[in-house]
Amino acid sequence: MAGDIIRCEWAGSDELYQAYHDLEWGCPVHDDGRLFELLILEGMQAGLAWITILRKREGFRRAFDGFDLDTVIGYDEQKVEELMRDAGIIRNRLKINAAIHNAKLFRRIQEEYGSFDAFIWAYVDDTPIQNNRREMSEVPATTELSDRISRDLKKLGFKFVGSTIIYALMQSIGMVNDHVQDCFRHRELGGTSGENEQ
């Protein structure tokens, strides 16, 4: 991309961040495989910078068998110990155990709703929320909707799904367009210069 392109401030000058910003962040995701991956990665990010996760993303994909749901559901204590020795990922036992635990609940939602996609996107009636922020300082860490989704997931037994994590997930899977108005991706993803939807 040319140097004169205006991006959200958080994309900075890091090429990995810029690529994620330009190609992924805010793009609607409806594939359950990718939704599962992002749910796990957002949980892994808790307390860390997202760039840390991006730099270890390929390590996570390798360590977690491409985020194949059936495989992750079958992980045992031996696999957990193996993951705890893997320098290519975030070696946090609580987060690793939560990922395996959440995989089982992810499957349960698929069985009940047909797909995790159908479950999560129903919260926005299958239509991305279009926000019109002028500056990144206007972007909240949580919203009433992320609070509600977080509560619902916790009731189902999910772990590492606090409201901040869920709002970050909503942004990453395109349920909400939080690119600032001046960013070239804002309009590409359906944004206008009108009022915020939330």
Protein Blocks (a to p, Z undefined) as FASTA:
>chain_A
ZZkbccdfklmmafklmmmmmmmgopacfbfklmmmmmmmmmmmgopafklmmmmmmmmm
mmnnoopaklmmmpcfklmmmmmmmmkbccdfklmmmmmmmmmmmmmmmmmnopaklmmm
mmnoopacddddfbfklpcfbdfklmmmmmmmmmnopahiafklmmmmmmmnopaccbdf
klmklmmnopafbdcfZZ
